[in-house]
Amino acid sequence: MWDDCKDFDCKDNKCVCKTVRKIAEAQDAVVTPDCDISCKQSIQDLVSPATTTGNDTIPFVLYCKGTCKPFFGSGVLQAMVGPNRVFRCFESPIFRVSKIHKDCCADLELLLPVTQGGSTPGACGEKVCDYFPGNAIRNLQRTGICIKVDLCDFVGIACLEPVRALPVSDFNATAAADERKEH
């Protein structure tokens, strides 16, 4: 089966790459807006005909080779502060695959956690769980910030349950950056 990576390494078969490719295929198959929590289960939940949740995203976290630490992606957006255009930096360990290439490079979009009140507070730590304080997070926000990564540089992947991520059009870079500074 596709999730059996024992015969694969990055030169021959790319285990993390193969999983991210399956996530991309599942997300692309959504036409409407073993473990309980796993990449395989998340993919099945997203494309299951019995499930009509409107979910469109399988968020995931990647773990770097060597350190086994989560990978944090970052990107910079321009935002307006009064009449001035400024640059705002965003960082997240949570991604949505945007596109996967034949060479196992992928375009990943940064996702930001969103609270019940609609803010994107960010984190003040180096752990994935720092991005999910208490019961405050209700959804994930697409940012439109994409980075290209070589999936062969990762040793592990952890999928979150499928969600209907908030659209990029709802992302206010100025407000999000201000909220992140306060925390």
FENHU-V191899 format. One record per helix or strand of 3 or more residues. SS is the DSSP state (helix for helix, strand for strand). FROM is the first residue (numbers start at 1). LEN is the number of residues. If there is no record, write none. Layout:
BEGIN
SS | FROM | LEN
SS | FROM | LEN
END
This chain:
BEGIN
helix | 15 | 15
helix | 39 | 9
strand | 60 | 5
strand | 73 | 9
strand | 84 | 9
strand | 95 | 6
strand | 105 | 11
helix | 128 | 4
strand | 137 | 14
helix | 151 | 3
strand | 154 | 6
helix | 168 | 3
helix | 173 | 10
END
